[in-house]
Amino acid sequence: MFSIITLMAIYLAIFLIGMTVMRSGLFQLSEDRTKGILTKFTNSPWKGLMIGIVITGVLQSSSAVMVITVGLVAAGYLSFYQSIGIMLGSNIGSTFITELITIDISHFILPMLVIGFLFLFSKKKLPFSFGSALFGLGCLFIAMDGFESLAMPLAAFPEVQEWLTRTNSHHLFGVGIGTVLTGIIQSSSATTGISMSFLNHDLLTLPAAIAIMLGANIGTCVTAFLASIGSIREAKLTAYAHIWLNVLGVALFYPFIPFLSGFVELLSSSADVQLAHSSLLFNILCSLLALPFVRPFARFVERVHG
């Protein structure tokens, strides 16, 4: 069992390193514009939503966007009210990577790694950034293949069998697993990727995997909360708002897990794609439902945490 857990930890490390390297490359391509865009074009919740989607889609990390946002609020460049639209958009933008990792590009992984690695030796910013993004993306797909290969061996252990049984039977347990795991590894994408590997081998049911995905949306709030510690009041309110939005969204959709599961099964026959679509639909619907109520929601957070 130790060797399998070690391999799982290695693949998880490869996934997280890949995310970091890819994010670094993408951020370097856009670093001069990111903060400017966030501060200049977020004067309304709708604009903030769109900017949040785009920036998170580029950086492939809602946590990174939220840390930047908290920093800008702390520095006085953004108001607490402006930050809410951005966080709504970042939740949607974070789902792009889960859609991406469902694509089968196994024949292109090695060329991606080799080309990306070679570009890392460039002294010019553009090719180096491109190489970082490509190499990081290759690492993600290697890790996903690793998760897939270890799903069955892991499921053979009684402890894992018990965890899978409880998750399949009690979806609230799945939400808790998703929250804790994401809070620890600081990546909802990695949590979803691991769930996909068990789902593809029919070790997890789709509703159970959706429950884990919902929990991952709560767990991803930890990063922004940690970034707000010691900051000014408005920065802390931004972190609290991020937590409230995700917790309320999960609470709202939890009773509809069976309906969401049945709907995405109509969209695709592939289990991992169904889970990716579930994440996308959940975050789009939550953000659009919250958008008209940004101002009352901001007052609510100020009243509770003011």
Number of C-alpha atoms within 10 A of each C-alpha: 10 7 8 13 13 11 15 20 13 14 21 22 17 21 27 21 16 24 26 19 21 26 23 20 26 22 20 20 20 15 13 10 12 19 16 11 14 24 19 11 13 23 16 15 24 19 17 27 26 20 24 31 26 19 26 27 22 18 27 27 25 30 25 18 27 28 19 17 30 28 19 19 26 21 14 14 15 21 20 23 23 27 32 30 26 29 30 30 30 30 32 27 27 29 27 21 19 23 18 14 19 19 11 11 11 11 8 11 18 15 13 19 20 14 15 23 17 15 20 20 11 13 9 10 13 15 18 21 25 21 27 28 27 26 28 28 26 27 25 27 23 20 23 22 16 20 25 19 15 18 23 15 12 18 17 11 11 10 11 14 14 12 15 19 15 15 23 20 14 14 20 18 18 26 25 19 22 28 25 20 19 26 21 13 15 19 23 30 26 25 26 25 28 21 26 30 23 25 22 17 15 13 20 19 21 28 24 28 32 29 27 28 31 32 29 30 29 26 28 30 27 20 19 26 22 12 19 24 12 10 15 15 16 22 29 24 26 29 27 19 25 23 20 16 22 25 17 14 21 24 12 11 17 17 11 13 20 14 12 22 20 14 14 20 18 9 11 13 10 13 22 25 22 27 29 25 23 25 24 19 16 21 25 17 14 20 22 15 12 18 18 12 11 19 14 10 18 18 13 13 15 17 9 9 12 11
